[in-house]
Amino acid sequence: MYKSAVFPFGVSLSEGGRVGILPAAEVGLFLKGGEEATFFLIIDSGAAVSALPISDAALLGINPEAGDQVSVNGISGELLRGWLHEITARLGEETVTLPVVFLESQYAPRVLGRAGVFDKFIVIIEETKRRSGFLRGKESQSVSRILDDIEDRYYRIGARPLGNLTPAWFTHAGVLFLLN
């Protein structure tokens, strides 16, 4: 059984008919009847926790208002109200527990944040091939060694971290962006 997974980017359609291509992951969520449904979540390394529209709570058999009420800043800076819960999800062949905020908006995007994911996988977003990888096991160890080598060379030539970025930033941030 493979612990790693690779997903193609997702396609989004916004107002005015504009098509966007975004890093996305296929995530299995368990419905109230026990069966699993597939959701496509936008991968957002800037989001501390995952977020789903409030309408998804009913599908999952969750009373959203039974969770802790929180406020979340949207990408536009708009403050959104939501309720924090923990759910079980499947990412590739791995089962994970995710903190999820069910946002009051029916139109909120489905977002896969860092908590419960980035601490368990090395996440690679490969823009040129329009795919995202979630690595565990041998694959993640190989990538971690590559990052260690790059980090060692970078600091051996006298480069200094910027601001609050320390050498640990490279290997513990959880995301590697491969851009050509």
N, C-alpha and C positions, 0 to 999 in steps of 0.2 A: 504494500500500500504506500502510495506517495503522500508525503506530508506537505508538499509544495503544490502551488497552483498558478496557472497563467491565464489571464483573461484579456480579450481584445477590448479596446476602448469602446465606450458606449456613444450613442448618437443622441443628441438632444435637439428639440425644435423649440425655438423661443418665439416671442411675439414678432410679427413682421415676417415670419417664415424663415428666419435665420437658422441655419443648421450648425450645430457645434459638435465637436468630437472631444470627449472627455475621458480621463481615466476612470474606469468603473470596475466593479467586482460583482460577480454572481454570488449571492448570499442566500442560503437556505434558511428560512424562518419557519417556525413551527406554529401552525394554526391551532385554534381552540379545540378542534376535533382530533388533534394529534398528527394530522398529516403535514407534510412539508410543502411549502410553496417557495418558488424561486423569485427573488427580488433582485433588481439591479441597482446598486448603490454607487453614487459618485464617490470616488476616493478623494478625501480632503485632509491632507496632512496638517492643515491649519485648524482643523476642528478637534477640540479635545475629546469630545464624545460623539457618538453617532446620533443621527436625528432622523425621525420619520414623521410624516404627516399624521395628524390625530386620527384620520380615518383608518389607518393601518392598525391601530390599537384594537378596534373591534374585531378585525380579522384574526388577530392573535389571541383573542379572548382576554384582553387586558382592559381594565377600567383605568383610563389614563389619569383621572383625577385622584386615584388612590396612591399615586406616586408623590414624590417630593416636588413641589412647585418650584420652578427655576425660571430665570430669564436668560435668553440666549441672544447674543448679537448676531444678526444676519450679516451677510457679506456687504450689504448696502449700508450697514451701520444701524439698521432698524432693530429695535428691541422686540423680541418675540417671546411670548409666554409658552411654557411647556411643562411637562411632568416627567421626571426622571424615574426610569425603571431599569431592571436588569433582565435581559432575555438571553435565551440560548440560541445560537446560530451555527450554521455550517458554512465554512469557507474552504472550498476544495473538499478534502476528505477529513478535515479537522473540525472538531466541535469547539466553539469558544463561547464565553459568556461576555456579553456586551452591555455596557451601560448605554441606554438609549433615551433620548428626550423625545417624547411625542409632542410635536409642536402644534399649537392651537390652529394654525393655518392649514386649510385643506390643500393648499397649493405648494406647501413646503417641499423641497426636493428631498429625496432619500439620500442620506449622506452617511458614508462610512468614515468615522473619525478614528483617532489614534488609540484611545483606551480599549483594551481587550484585544487589539490587533497588532499594533506596532511594537508592543512589548513581547509578542509571541512569534512574530515573523520578521524577516528582513523584507522590506517592501521596496520593490524596484519599479520605477515608472520609466519605460523606454519609449520616449516620444517618437523616435524615428521609425519604430516598428508598430507604433500605436498599440502597445500592450503593457500590462502591469503584471508583475510577478510577486507572489507571496511565498517566501522561501523558508523552509524549516529543514532540520536534519542536515544531511551531508551537503546539500546545495547551499544552505545558509552558512555552514562552516567554511565552505570554499570562498564565498563572497566576503565573509568576515576577514579571512586571511588576506584577500586582495586589498580590502580597505586598510588593514593593519600595515601592509607593505607601502601603500600610497601615503598613509599618515607618517610612517617612519621616514620616507624619502622627503616628504614635504617639510618636516621639521629638521631634518638633517641639513637642508640647504639654508637654514636660518630664517625660514618664514615664521612669522608671529601670528597668533590668533587675533582676530578682530573683536573688539567689544567683549561680550561675555562668552564668546566661542572659545572653548578650551579644546585641547587635543581629543578629549572624549567625544566631542561633538560629531566627529566623523564616523565613529563606530557605534554610537548609541542613539543617534538621531532617528534611526529607523528607516530612513528613506535614502535611496541612491538615485539621482537623476542622471540618466545617460543621454546626453544631447550631442548631436553632431553638427 
